[in-house]
Amino acid sequence: MMEVRAKKALGQHFLTDQGIAAGIVDALGESEVRDTLEIGPGMGVLTRYLTERKDIDLKMVEVDGESVDYLMSHFNGMQGKLMQADYLKLNMEKVFPGKYRVIGNFPYNISSQIFFKILEDKDRVPEVVCMIQKEVAERIAEKPGSKTYGILSVLLQAWYDIEYLFTVGSGAFCPPPKVQSAVIRLKRNGRTELGCDEALFKQVVKAAFNQRRKTLRNALRQIALQNGKEETLSDGVFDLRAEKLSVEDFIALTDKLTR
């Protein structure tokens, strides 16, 4: 019997399979970074296993008041560790002063926004383990040349090594989602800087994929004009479409539009 009502507006589907929950928590490796944030603990299926680990100092953020009440009444030591807040609006520097890891069953309707926020704090987040919609997980982990390779693929792979760990069927949840789910792990790579203008890199990637059926020459013409680099459009790379370019290719392309 569920004790918290799943709310469609919050994208809630509560994981009920204990084996899957334990597997997700086990995927978060041992690390010198103890501080860990769980996003959207719901009824605490991951929380139970996270609080058993001696190598983790856990804090949780949950937007749903009903879930917060449930967690406060069913788990010891939640005071000061459980925040009722919207993660997307949270000032993470006030939550953790240094580095921290992220884990959670991310609400599917805001998973992309969560990743964009993690990217903003990438130098303080060395590892992320999360369950998301299978389609999004595949897109994030995808290599160049695929139709599913896109904006999140490039922006996340620029800074993280990404592993697709395992698929989770809809029967592991209550209520069952209409889609399959997957667990992925992101580990910060050794890159400290892109070697090009980071803001323009994001702009180039987004513009290229927002018109992915067009060649890069057409998709990026406006950016080239704004930067006074229209002559660079004669380069052969601009004959390609966005999905053909690796992270390094996009870095080089951004550099062409600024030099």
N, C-alpha and C positions, 0 to 999 in steps of 0.2 A: 504493500500500500504506500503510495507516494505521499509524503508529508508536506511537500512544497509543490504548488501548482505551476507546471511549466507554462511560461508566458511566450506566446508566439512573437509578440512585439520585441522581446529581448533575445529571440533566436534560441530559446532554451530547449535542449534535449539532454536529459540527465543520463550520464553513463551509469549503467547498473552492473556491468560485467567486471567483477573484482579482478579477474586475471588480466584483463586489458588495463585496468587502472594500475595494478602493480607493475606491469610492463612499461607503462608510460613513465612512472616514477623511477624505475630502474634505468631507463634510458638517459636520465640526468646523471652523468658520471660524477665521480668524486673529484673535488676541485678545491683549490685554496680559497676560492670565492664561496663563502658560506651564505651570504645574504641572498635570499631567493624570494621572488615574487610569484605567487599563484594568482593568475587572472581568472575570475569567474569560478570560484570554488563550488557554487551551487549547493548541493547537500553534502559536500565533503568527501566524495569518493576518492579523489586524489589526496586530499588533505590528510586523511587517515594514514596513508603510507608515508607522506612527506613528514608528518610530525614524529614518525617512528625513527627517522634518520638522524643520527647524532652529528652528521656533517653539514646540516642545513639549519640556518636561522631563517625561519619562515615568516613572511607577511603575506596577507591576502587582500585582494580588492574585489568587492562584490557590489554591483549596483542595485540588486534586488533586495528590498527590505525584508521580504518573507524568507529568503535564503539566509540573510544575516541573522535573523531571529532563530532560525533552525540551527545554524552553526553555533551560535552563542549558547544554546541550550543543550546541544549534543556533544560538544567538544570542550575539554578543559583548556584553560590558558589562552583563550581567544582575545581577552581584553588587551588592547594596545597593539595587537597583531592583525586584527581583522578591521579593515576600513570599508565603510559603506560609501562608495564613491564610484564615479565613472572613470575608468582607467584612462580613457582618451583625454580627460581633462585634468588628470593628476600631475602634480609637479613632482617628478621622481627624485629630484635633488633633495627634496624635503623628506622623502621616504627613506632613501639610502644615500649616505654621503659619498660612498665609493662605488666599487663595482658590484653588480648583482646579476643573478641569473633569472630567467623567466620560464615558467611552466604553466600549462593550463589546457583545458578544453575550451578553445576560443569560441565565442559566439560566432556562428558562420556568417551572420549578416554584417559583422564589422571586422572580420579577420584581416582584410587588406589594410584597414585603417590602423589596426594594432601593429602590423608589420611596419607601416610607415613611421609610427611613433617610436618603435624600437630602433629603426634606422637613425632617427634623430639623436638617439643616445647610444649609438653603436660602440663608442669607445669605452663605455661602462658596462656593456652587456656582452660577455664572452660566450654565452651559450643560451639557446632557447630550445625547449622541447615542448611540442604542442600537438594537439589533435585539431584538425581542420577538415573542411570538405575535401574529399579525395581529388576532385578536379583542380582545386586551388593548390593542393600539395604537389600534384603532378606538374602544374604550371611553374611553381617556384623552383622545383628541382630539375626542370627540363633543360636540355642543351640546345644550342642554336640549330636552326633548320626545321624546327617543329612548328606546327600551327598553334600549339598551346604555349610556346615560348613567348614571353611578353614583358611588360614593364616591370612587374615584381621580380621576375626571373633575373633580369639584368641588375636592377638596383640592389637586390639582396645578395646575388652572387658576387657582386663587386666587393663585398665586405665579409661575406660568410661562406664557409663550406657547408653544403646542404646535403643531408642524407634522408632519403625516403625510407622509413623504417618498416612500417607494416600497414596493411589495410584493415579497417574495422567495418564490419557489416552493420546494417541498420538495426538488427536484432539485439545489439548490445546496449540499446538506449530505451528510455521511456520518456516521452513517446518516441517511437521510431521515426527518424528523419526520412525524407523521401530520397535522400542521396546517400551514397557511401562516404565513409570518413577515412582519414589516414593520419598517421603519426609521423612527424618529421623532426629532425634535429638540425639546428643551425649552430655552427661553431665558428667563432670569429677567426678569420684568416690573418695572415701576417701583414696585410696591407695597412700602411699608416696614412698614405695619401694617394690620390688618384693620379697625380701628375698632370692634371688639367683642372680647369675651373669646375668645382663640384656642382655649383648651382646651375651652370650651363649644361653640364653632363646630364643632370636630371631633366632639364628642359628638352634637351635633344632626344633622350630616350622616350620621354612621354610623347613628344611631337611625332617621332618616327613610328611608334606603335599605334597612336591614335588614328593614323592614316596608313595602317599596315599594308593595305592593298596597293598603295602608291609606291613608286620608287622613292628612295631617300631624297633624290633631287627635288621632287615635287613636295614631299612631306616637310622638308627642312628649308625650303626656299626662303620662307619668311624670316627664319632665324639667321640665315646667311646674309640676307639684305640688311637686317637690323645690325649685324656686326660688321658690315662693309666687306663681306667676304664672298660676294657673288661669284667671283672668278673661281673659287674652289669647287663650285658645282660641276665644273668640267672634268673633275677627277672621276676615274672609273668606278670608285666605290659607291658613288651616288646613283649608279645604275641598279644597285641591289635594293632589296626590301629589308625592312628592319629585322625580320626573323633570321636572316642569314648572318648577322653580326654577333660576335662574342663580346664579352665585357671589354676585353682589350681593344677590339675593333671600335667600340663606341668611345672609348677613351681617346684613341687616335683620331677619330672623327671629330670629337669635341675640340681637340687640339688644333685641327685644321681650320676650324671655324673661329679660332681666337688668335692664331699666330699672325 
